[in-house]
């Protein structure tokens, strides 16, 4: 891993120069409908916001199961502020976040897929077929699941400080959500008990405790979607997993590391993201 790290550090700071094959989906490019809206699908109600014009960019905030659009203000950089001049940025509160306005059933047997349903549902609601995606933290597993579920819709993906499983802290996500998410949710939702929370989190984080939770190494090895990975090195965002995905994915790129500290490096990371998105941005009509 030390050898791999040294090699990646040598090459990771380079900006993207590879251009993607042109694609046209002009019907998805246009003025945003407004700063905040919601869509309803059965018992699911998702609060979303869209800002800017251009190619659709789905932004998935970090913050675990309490992730919200407002939480982007606390991230290393706010992608909506950075990219709204070039992209139609679309972000939503995660279903059942205690800090947000999205709600729906707790789908115990399919926790990851239920959230992916919501991400794709927002894009369907807006009439968007193909899009780019950028996300933080828990967005790492979400993005890999999007690539599995909708490989022909996601044009390119940026994973910043992605979450993953680590043998050093094997129950980290289950434990933290049983403390910091489940009790508040059960307290405000009489239809949800802590037993249901336990079963939901067990399926989500303990039934398949490995790698990025949502896909296998074989899937990443065969994924042809361009991905840019900005690794972190804390228990919730393990460096080893981020680098393993970068080594496996055939069209992956990686940022310099560390990219968040000192803070003067963050603009360089944003510049690389901008170059990556431009290189793989579909050509509009």
TORKOL-4160 file (C-alpha; in steps of 0.2 Angstrom, whole numbers, padded with zeros to 4 digits, m for minus):
285
<pt num="1" X="0000" Y="0000" Z="0000"/>
<pt num="2" X="0015" Y="0012" Z="0004"/>
<pt num="3" X="0021" Y="0009" Z="m0014"/>
<pt num="4" X="0004" Y="0012" Z="m0021"/>
<pt num="5" X="0002" Y="0028" Z="m0011"/>
<pt num="6" X="0019" Y="0035" Z="m0017"/>
<pt num="7" X="0014" Y="0031" Z="m0035"/>
<pt num="8" X="m0003" Y="0039" Z="m0034"/>
<pt num="9" X="0004" Y="0054" Z="m0025"/>
<pt num="10" X="0016" Y="0056" Z="m0040"/>
<pt num="11" X="0002" Y="0056" Z="m0053"/>
<pt num="12" X="m0014" Y="0061" Z="m0043"/>
<pt num="13" X="m0011" Y="0080" Z="m0044"/>
<pt num="14" X="m0012" Y="0080" Z="m0063"/>
<pt num="15" X="m0028" Y="0088" Z="m0070"/>
<pt num="16" X="m0039" Y="0078" Z="m0081"/>
<pt num="17" X="m0034" Y="0079" Z="m0099"/>
<pt num="18" X="m0044" Y="0064" Z="m0107"/>
<pt num="19" X="m0059" Y="0070" Z="m0116"/>
<pt num="20" X="m0075" Y="0059" Z="m0116"/>
<pt num="21" X="m0085" Y="0054" Z="m0132"/>
<pt num="22" X="m0098" Y="0067" Z="m0136"/>
<pt num="23" X="m0116" Y="0064" Z="m0131"/>
<pt num="24" X="m0131" Y="0074" Z="m0133"/>
<pt num="25" X="m0145" Y="0077" Z="m0121"/>
<pt num="26" X="m0150" Y="0095" Z="m0124"/>
<pt num="27" X="m0168" Y="0092" Z="m0117"/>
<pt num="28" X="m0160" Y="0090" Z="m0100"/>
<pt num="29" X="m0151" Y="0107" Z="m0100"/>
<pt num="30" X="m0160" Y="0123" Z="m0095"/>
<pt num="31" X="m0165" Y="0135" Z="m0082"/>
<pt num="32" X="m0168" Y="0127" Z="m0065"/>
<pt num="33" X="m0186" Y="0128" Z="m0059"/>
<pt num="34" X="m0183" Y="0136" Z="m0043"/>
<pt num="35" X="m0171" Y="0135" Z="m0027"/>
<pt num="36" X="m0182" Y="0122" Z="m0017"/>
<pt num="37" X="m0195" Y="0110" Z="m0022"/>
<pt num="38" X="m0202" Y="0092" Z="m0017"/>
<pt num="39" X="m0208" Y="0077" Z="m0026"/>
<pt num="40" X="m0220" Y="0064" Z="m0020"/>
<pt num="41" X="m0219" Y="0045" Z="m0024"/>
<pt num="42" X="m0232" Y="0035" Z="m0014"/>
<pt num="43" X="m0227" Y="0037" Z="0004"/>
<pt num="44" X="m0210" Y="0045" Z="0000"/>
<pt num="45" X="m0208" Y="0064" Z="m0001"/>
<pt num="46" X="m0191" Y="0071" Z="m0006"/>
<pt num="47" X="m0186" Y="0089" Z="m0003"/>
<pt num="48" X="m0173" Y="0094" Z="m0017"/>
<pt num="49" X="m0165" Y="0110" Z="m0023"/>
<pt num="50" X="m0158" Y="0115" Z="m0040"/>
<pt num="51" X="m0147" Y="0129" Z="m0044"/>
<pt num="52" X="m0139" Y="0135" Z="m0060"/>
<pt num="53" X="m0140" Y="0130" Z="m0078"/>
<pt num="54" X="m0131" Y="0118" Z="m0090"/>
<pt num="55" X="m0128" Y="0099" Z="m0089"/>
<pt num="56" X="m0136" Y="0091" Z="m0074"/>
<pt num="57" X="m0125" Y="0088" Z="m0059"/>
<pt num="58" X="m0132" Y="0078" Z="m0045"/>
<pt num="59" X="m0124" Y="0083" Z="m0029"/>
<pt num="60" X="m0125" Y="0071" Z="m0014"/>
<pt num="61" X="m0121" Y="0079" Z="0002"/>
<pt num="62" X="m0111" Y="0070" Z="0016"/>
<pt num="63" X="m0117" Y="0068" Z="0034"/>
<pt num="64" X="m0121" Y="0050" Z="0034"/>
<pt num="65" X="m0140" Y="0046" Z="0037"/>
<pt num="66" X="m0142" Y="0064" Z="0043"/>
<pt num="67" X="m0136" Y="0072" Z="0026"/>
<pt num="68" X="m0145" Y="0087" Z="0020"/>
<pt num="69" X="m0143" Y="0101" Z="0006"/>
<pt num="70" X="m0140" Y="0113" Z="0020"/>
<pt num="71" X="m0125" Y="0103" Z="0026"/>
<pt num="72" X="m0115" Y="0106" Z="0011"/>
<pt num="73" X="m0111" Y="0123" Z="0019"/>
<pt num="74" X="m0100" Y="0113" Z="0032"/>
<pt num="75" X="m0091" Y="0102" Z="0019"/>
<pt num="76" X="m0073" Y="0106" Z="0013"/>
<pt num="77" X="m0081" Y="0115" Z="m0002"/>
<pt num="78" X="m0099" Y="0118" Z="m0007"/>
<pt num="79" X="m0100" Y="0111" Z="m0025"/>
<pt num="80" X="m0116" Y="0120" Z="m0029"/>
<pt num="81" X="m0107" Y="0137" Z="m0026"/>
<pt num="82" X="m0092" Y="0131" Z="m0035"/>
<pt num="83" X="m0101" Y="0124" Z="m0051"/>
<pt num="84" X="m0118" Y="0132" Z="m0052"/>
<pt num="85" X="m0111" Y="0144" Z="m0066"/>
<pt num="86" X="m0108" Y="0129" Z="m0077"/>
<pt num="87" X="m0120" Y="0115" Z="m0071"/>
<pt num="88" X="m0138" Y="0113" Z="m0066"/>
<pt num="89" X="m0134" Y="0107" Z="m0048"/>
<pt num="90" X="m0147" Y="0096" Z="m0040"/>
<pt num="91" X="m0146" Y="0091" Z="m0022"/>
<pt num="92" X="m0159" Y="0083" Z="m0010"/>
<pt num="93" X="m0161" Y="0080" Z="0009"/>
<pt num="94" X="m0159" Y="0061" Z="0012"/>
<pt num="95" X="m0174" Y="0052" Z="0016"/>
<pt num="96" X="m0178" Y="0052" Z="0035"/>
<pt num="97" X="m0163" Y="0063" Z="0039"/>
<pt num="98" X="m0167" Y="0071" Z="0056"/>
<pt num="99" X="m0160" Y="0088" Z="0050"/>
<pt num="100" X="m0170" Y="0088" Z="0033"/>
<pt num="101" X="m0187" Y="0088" Z="0025"/>
<pt num="102" X="m0187" Y="0072" Z="0016"/>
<pt num="103" X="m0197" Y="0057" Z="0023"/>
<pt num="104" X="m0203" Y="0040" Z="0019"/>
<pt num="105" X="m0204" Y="0022" Z="0025"/>
<pt num="106" X="m0189" Y="0013" Z="0032"/>
<pt num="107" X="m0186" Y="m0001" Z="0020"/>
<pt num="108" X="m0177" Y="m0013" Z="0031"/>
<pt num="109" X="m0173" Y="m0026" Z="0017"/>
<pt num="110" X="m0166" Y="m0014" Z="0005"/>
<pt num="111" X="m0158" Y="0002" Z="0013"/>
<pt num="112" X="m0146" Y="0007" Z="0000"/>
<pt num="113" X="m0158" Y="0004" Z="m0014"/>
<pt num="114" X="m0171" Y="0014" Z="m0006"/>
<pt num="115" X="m0160" Y="0029" Z="m0006"/>
<pt num="116" X="m0155" Y="0026" Z="m0024"/>
<pt num="117" X="m0173" Y="0025" Z="m0028"/>
<pt num="118" X="m0174" Y="0043" Z="m0021"/>
<pt num="119" X="m0159" Y="0049" Z="m0031"/>
<pt num="120" X="m0165" Y="0042" Z="m0047"/>
<pt num="121" X="m0183" Y="0048" Z="m0043"/>
<pt num="122" X="m0178" Y="0066" Z="m0042"/>
<pt num="123" X="m0170" Y="0065" Z="m0059"/>
<pt num="124" X="m0185" Y="0056" Z="m0066"/>
<pt num="125" X="m0196" Y="0069" Z="m0059"/>
<pt num="126" X="m0186" Y="0083" Z="m0067"/>
<pt num="127" X="m0186" Y="0074" Z="m0084"/>
<pt num="128" X="m0167" Y="0071" Z="m0083"/>
<pt num="129" X="m0160" Y="0055" Z="m0091"/>
<pt num="130" X="m0141" Y="0057" Z="m0091"/>
<pt num="131" X="m0132" Y="0066" Z="m0078"/>
<pt num="132" X="m0115" Y="0068" Z="m0069"/>
<pt num="133" X="m0114" Y="0066" Z="m0050"/>
<pt num="134" X="m0103" Y="0073" Z="m0036"/>
<pt num="135" X="m0104" Y="0068" Z="m0018"/>
<pt num="136" X="m0096" Y="0066" Z="m0001"/>
<pt num="137" X="m0094" Y="0053" Z="0012"/>
<pt num="138" X="m0110" Y="0042" Z="0012"/>
<pt num="139" X="m0111" Y="0047" Z="m0006"/>
<pt num="140" X="m0097" Y="0035" Z="m0010"/>
<pt num="141" X="m0108" Y="0020" Z="m0008"/>
<pt num="142" X="m0123" Y="0029" Z="m0015"/>
<pt num="143" X="m0113" Y="0033" Z="m0031"/>
<pt num="144" X="m0107" Y="0015" Z="m0034"/>
<pt num="145" X="m0125" Y="0010" Z="m0032"/>
<pt num="146" X="m0130" Y="0022" Z="m0045"/>
<pt num="147" X="m0117" Y="0016" Z="m0057"/>
<pt num="148" X="m0123" Y="m0002" Z="m0054"/>
<pt num="149" X="m0142" Y="0003" Z="m0055"/>
<pt num="150" X="m0141" Y="0016" Z="m0069"/>
<pt num="151" X="m0124" Y="0013" Z="m0079"/>
<pt num="152" X="m0131" Y="0021" Z="m0094"/>
<pt num="153" X="m0137" Y="0037" Z="m0085"/>
<pt num="154" X="m0122" Y="0042" Z="m0075"/>
<pt num="155" X="m0109" Y="0050" Z="m0087"/>
<pt num="156" X="m0096" Y="0053" Z="m0074"/>
<pt num="157" X="m0094" Y="0053" Z="m0055"/>
<pt num="158" X="m0083" Y="0062" Z="m0042"/>
<pt num="159" X="m0082" Y="0054" Z="m0025"/>
<pt num="160" X="m0075" Y="0065" Z="m0012"/>
<pt num="161" X="m0069" Y="0058" Z="0005"/>
<pt num="162" X="m0079" Y="0042" Z="0001"/>
<pt num="163" X="m0085" Y="0030" Z="0015"/>
<pt num="164" X="m0080" Y="0012" Z="0016"/>
<pt num="165" X="m0078" Y="m0002" Z="0027"/>
<pt num="166" X="m0062" Y="m0004" Z="0038"/>
<pt num="167" X="m0057" Y="m0020" Z="0048"/>
<pt num="168" X="m0050" Y="m0008" Z="0061"/>
<pt num="169" X="m0067" Y="m0001" Z="0065"/>
<pt num="170" X="m0079" Y="m0014" Z="0058"/>
<pt num="171" X="m0095" Y="m0008" Z="0067"/>
<pt num="172" X="m0092" Y="0011" Z="0066"/>
<pt num="173" X="m0107" Y="0015" Z="0055"/>
<pt num="174" X="m0119" Y="0004" Z="0064"/>
<pt num="175" X="m0114" Y="0011" Z="0081"/>
<pt num="176" X="m0113" Y="0029" Z="0076"/>
<pt num="177" X="m0131" Y="0028" Z="0068"/>
<pt num="178" X="m0138" Y="0019" Z="0083"/>
<pt num="179" X="m0133" Y="0034" Z="0093"/>
<pt num="180" X="m0134" Y="0049" Z="0082"/>
<pt num="181" X="m0148" Y="0045" Z="0070"/>
<pt num="182" X="m0159" Y="0031" Z="0076"/>
<pt num="183" X="m0165" Y="0038" Z="0093"/>
<pt num="184" X="m0171" Y="0055" Z="0086"/>
<pt num="185" X="m0179" Y="0047" Z="0071"/>
<pt num="186" X="m0189" Y="0035" Z="0082"/>
<pt num="187" X="m0194" Y="0049" Z="0094"/>
<pt num="188" X="m0202" Y="0059" Z="0080"/>
<pt num="189" X="m0209" Y="0045" Z="0070"/>
<pt num="190" X="m0222" Y="0034" Z="0079"/>
<pt num="191" X="m0222" Y="0022" Z="0065"/>
<pt num="192" X="m0203" Y="0018" Z="0067"/>
<pt num="193" X="m0196" Y="0009" Z="0082"/>
<pt num="194" X="m0178" Y="0006" Z="0088"/>
<pt num="195" X="m0180" Y="m0012" Z="0083"/>
<pt num="196" X="m0184" Y="m0007" Z="0065"/>
<pt num="197" X="m0169" Y="0005" Z="0066"/>
<pt num="198" X="m0158" Y="m0009" Z="0072"/>
<pt num="199" X="m0164" Y="m0021" Z="0058"/>
<pt num="200" X="m0162" Y="m0007" Z="0045"/>
<pt num="201" X="m0144" Y="m0003" Z="0050"/>
<pt num="202" X="m0139" Y="m0021" Z="0052"/>
<pt num="203" X="m0145" Y="m0024" Z="0034"/>
<pt num="204" X="m0136" Y="m0008" Z="0028"/>
<pt num="205" X="m0119" Y="m0010" Z="0037"/>
<pt num="206" X="m0117" Y="m0027" Z="0045"/>
<pt num="207" X="m0125" Y="m0040" Z="0033"/>
<pt num="208" X="m0111" Y="m0037" Z="0020"/>
<pt num="209" X="m0097" Y="m0028" Z="0030"/>
<pt num="210" X="m0084" Y="m0026" Z="0016"/>
<pt num="211" X="m0077" Y="m0013" Z="0004"/>
<pt num="212" X="m0090" Y="0000" Z="m0001"/>
<pt num="213" X="m0105" Y="m0009" Z="0005"/>
<pt num="214" X="m0115" Y="m0008" Z="m0011"/>
<pt num="215" X="m0105" Y="m0016" Z="m0025"/>
<pt num="216" X="m0091" Y="m0029" Z="m0026"/>
<pt num="217" X="m0073" Y="m0027" Z="m0032"/>
<pt num="218" X="m0077" Y="m0036" Z="m0048"/>
<pt num="219" X="m0090" Y="m0023" Z="m0052"/>
<pt num="220" X="m0078" Y="m0009" Z="m0049"/>
<pt num="221" X="m0065" Y="m0018" Z="m0059"/>
<pt num="222" X="m0077" Y="m0019" Z="m0074"/>
<pt num="223" X="m0085" Y="m0002" Z="m0072"/>
<pt num="224" X="m0082" Y="0009" Z="m0087"/>
<pt num="225" X="m0089" Y="0025" Z="m0081"/>
<pt num="226" X="m0075" Y="0039" Z="m0078"/>
<pt num="227" X="m0073" Y="0042" Z="m0059"/>
<pt num="228" X="m0062" Y="0054" Z="m0049"/>
<pt num="229" X="m0058" Y="0050" Z="m0031"/>
<pt num="230" X="m0053" Y="0062" Z="m0018"/>
<pt num="231" X="m0047" Y="0051" Z="m0003"/>
<pt num="232" X="m0048" Y="0055" Z="0015"/>
<pt num="233" X="m0039" Y="0046" Z="0029"/>
<pt num="234" X="m0051" Y="0044" Z="0044"/>
<pt num="235" X="m0060" Y="0029" Z="0051"/>
<pt num="236" X="m0076" Y="0034" Z="0042"/>
<pt num="237" X="m0067" Y="0038" Z="0026"/>
<pt num="238" X="m0053" Y="0025" Z="0025"/>
<pt num="239" X="m0039" Y="0029" Z="0013"/>
<pt num="240" X="m0036" Y="0011" Z="0009"/>
<pt num="241" X="m0053" Y="0008" Z="0002"/>
<pt num="242" X="m0053" Y="0024" Z="m0008"/>
<pt num="243" X="m0036" Y="0019" Z="m0016"/>
<pt num="244" X="m0042" Y="0001" Z="m0019"/>
<pt num="245" X="m0057" Y="0008" Z="m0029"/>
<pt num="246" X="m0045" Y="0020" Z="m0039"/>
<pt num="247" X="m0033" Y="0005" Z="m0043"/>
<pt num="248" X="m0047" Y="m0006" Z="m0048"/>
<pt num="249" X="m0058" Y="0005" Z="m0059"/>
<pt num="250" X="m0052" Y="0005" Z="m0077"/>
<pt num="251" X="m0056" Y="0024" Z="m0080"/>
<pt num="252" X="m0052" Y="0031" Z="m0063"/>
<pt num="253" X="m0042" Y="0046" Z="m0058"/>
<pt num="254" X="m0036" Y="0052" Z="m0041"/>
<pt num="255" X="m0033" Y="0069" Z="m0033"/>
<pt num="256" X="m0017" Y="0073" Z="m0023"/>
<pt num="257" X="m0017" Y="0068" Z="m0005"/>
<pt num="258" X="m0020" Y="0076" Z="0007"/>
<pt num="259" X="m0031" Y="0088" Z="m0003"/>
<pt num="260" X="m0040" Y="0096" Z="0012"/>
<pt num="261" X="m0025" Y="0101" Z="0023"/>
<pt num="262" X="m0018" Y="0114" Z="0022"/>
<pt num="263" X="m0034" Y="0123" Z="0017"/>
<pt num="264" X="m0024" Y="0131" Z="0003"/>
<pt num="265" X="m0025" Y="0115" Z="m0006"/>
<pt num="266" X="m0044" Y="0114" Z="m0008"/>
<pt num="267" X="m0044" Y="0126" Z="m0023"/>
<pt num="268" X="m0032" Y="0115" Z="m0032"/>
<pt num="269" X="m0044" Y="0100" Z="m0029"/>
<pt num="270" X="m0059" Y="0110" Z="m0035"/>
<pt num="271" X="m0049" Y="0114" Z="m0050"/>
<pt num="272" X="m0045" Y="0096" Z="m0054"/>
<pt num="273" X="m0064" Y="0092" Z="m0052"/>
<pt num="274" X="m0068" Y="0106" Z="m0064"/>
<pt num="275" X="m0056" Y="0099" Z="m0077"/>
<pt num="276" X="m0063" Y="0081" Z="m0074"/>
<pt num="277" X="m0081" Y="0087" Z="m0076"/>
<pt num="278" X="m0077" Y="0097" Z="m0092"/>
<pt num="279" X="m0067" Y="0083" Z="m0100"/>
<pt num="280" X="m0082" Y="0071" Z="m0098"/>
<pt num="281" X="m0096" Y="0083" Z="m0100"/>
<pt num="282" X="m0108" Y="0079" Z="m0114"/>
<pt num="283" X="m0109" Y="0091" Z="m0129"/>
<pt num="284" X="m0125" Y="0101" Z="m0129"/>
<pt num="285" X="m0135" Y="0104" Z="m0145"/>
